[in-house]
């Protein structure tokens, strides 16, 4: 299974909305921001988040790399994105001693055969 990883502005806006406050200042001089001020602050925080975020999983599991390429093209048309790439799960050959399950890592797909 293959997945598309990257950073999109939609995810950055959601993260910024969690951190952005409707108020400014401290307790005695605290004031509520107007809708325009809040939106400007939110946009600024979203832009900063977009520049500094690590790539995250954007897609659900896709069966082939060609489908991932189509997903990347659609994502570029729909939203502002950066660092779009394809990853797949690859066994490391190690076993977790507590769970006795094989440890799997995410590897960037560069066109090689995924085993």
C-alpha positions as CSV (number, residue, x, y, z in Angstrom):
1,X,0.0,0.0,0.0
2,X,1.2,3.5,-0.9
3,X,0.4,6.8,0.8
4,X,0.9,10.4,-0.3
5,X,2.7,12.6,2.3
6,X,3.1,16.4,2.2
7,X,2.0,19.6,3.7
8,X,-1.2,21.4,2.6
9,X,-2.6,24.8,3.5
10,X,-5.8,23.2,4.7
11,X,-4.0,21.2,7.4
12,X,-2.0,24.3,8.4
13,X,-5.2,26.4,8.8
14,X,-6.7,23.7,11.0
15,X,-3.7,23.6,13.2
16,X,-3.5,27.4,13.4
17,X,-7.2,27.6,14.3
18,X,-6.5,25.4,17.3
19,X,-3.9,27.8,18.6
20,X,-5.3,31.2,17.6
21,X,-7.1,33.1,20.3
22,X,-10.0,35.4,20.0
23,X,-8.5,37.7,22.6
24,X,-5.4,39.9,22.9
25,X,-3.5,41.0,25.9
26,X,-3.5,39.9,29.5
27,X,-6.2,39.9,32.2
28,X,-6.7,43.6,33.1
29,X,-6.3,45.0,29.6
30,X,-7.6,42.0,27.7
31,X,-9.8,42.8,24.6
32,X,-11.7,40.8,22.0
33,X,-10.3,40.9,18.5
34,X,-12.6,42.1,15.7
35,X,-13.4,39.5,13.0
36,X,-11.0,41.2,10.5
37,X,-8.2,41.2,13.1
38,X,-8.8,37.6,14.0
39,X,-8.8,36.5,10.4
40,X,-5.5,38.4,9.8
41,X,-4.0,36.8,12.8
42,X,-5.3,33.4,11.7
43,X,-3.9,33.8,8.2
44,X,-0.5,34.8,9.5
45,X,-0.3,31.8,11.9
46,X,-1.4,29.5,9.1
47,X,1.3,30.7,6.8
48,X,3.9,30.3,9.5
49,X,2.6,26.7,10.2
50,X,2.7,25.9,6.5
51,X,6.3,26.9,6.3
52,X,7.5,24.9,9.3
53,X,5.3,21.8,9.4
54,X,6.6,18.3,8.7
55,X,5.0,16.3,6.0
56,X,1.9,14.4,7.1
57,X,-0.2,11.6,5.5
58,X,-2.6,13.3,3.1
59,X,-4.2,10.3,1.4
60,X,-5.7,7.0,2.4
61,X,-4.0,3.8,1.2
62,X,-3.6,3.7,-2.5
63,X,-2.8,0.4,-4.4
64,X,-0.3,1.7,-6.9
65,X,2.2,4.5,-7.3
66,X,0.4,5.7,-10.5
67,X,-2.7,6.4,-8.4
68,X,-0.5,8.3,-5.9
69,X,0.8,10.4,-8.9
70,X,-2.8,11.2,-9.9
71,X,-3.6,12.1,-6.3
72,X,-0.6,14.5,-6.2
73,X,-1.8,16.2,-9.4
74,X,-5.3,16.7,-7.9
75,X,-3.9,18.0,-4.6
76,X,-1.8,20.6,-6.5
77,X,-4.8,21.8,-8.3
78,X,-7.1,21.9,-5.2
79,X,-4.9,23.5,-2.6
80,X,-1.5,25.1,-1.9
81,X,0.8,22.1,-1.1
82,X,4.5,21.5,-0.7
83,X,6.8,18.5,-0.3
84,X,4.4,16.0,-1.9
85,X,5.9,12.5,-2.2
86,X,4.9,8.9,-2.0
87,X,5.8,6.5,0.9
88,X,5.2,2.9,1.6
89,X,5.6,0.6,4.6
90,X,8.7,-1.6,4.6
91,X,9.6,-4.3,7.1
92,X,12.8,-3.6,9.0
93,X,13.5,-7.3,9.9
94,X,13.4,-6.5,13.6
95,X,10.9,-7.7,16.1
96,X,9.5,-5.6,19.0
97,X,10.4,-7.6,22.1
98,X,7.3,-6.7,24.0
99,X,4.6,-7.3,21.4
100,X,6.5,-9.8,19.3
101,X,5.4,-8.0,16.1
102,X,7.6,-7.0,13.3
103,X,8.7,-3.3,13.2
104,X,7.7,-1.5,10.1
105,X,9.1,1.8,8.8
106,X,7.9,4.4,6.3
107,X,10.1,4.6,3.2
108,X,10.0,7.2,0.4
109,X,9.1,5.6,-2.9
110,X,11.6,6.5,-5.7
111,X,10.4,4.0,-8.4
112,X,12.1,0.9,-7.0
113,X,10.1,-2.3,-6.5
114,X,8.4,-2.3,-3.1
115,X,8.8,-5.7,-1.5
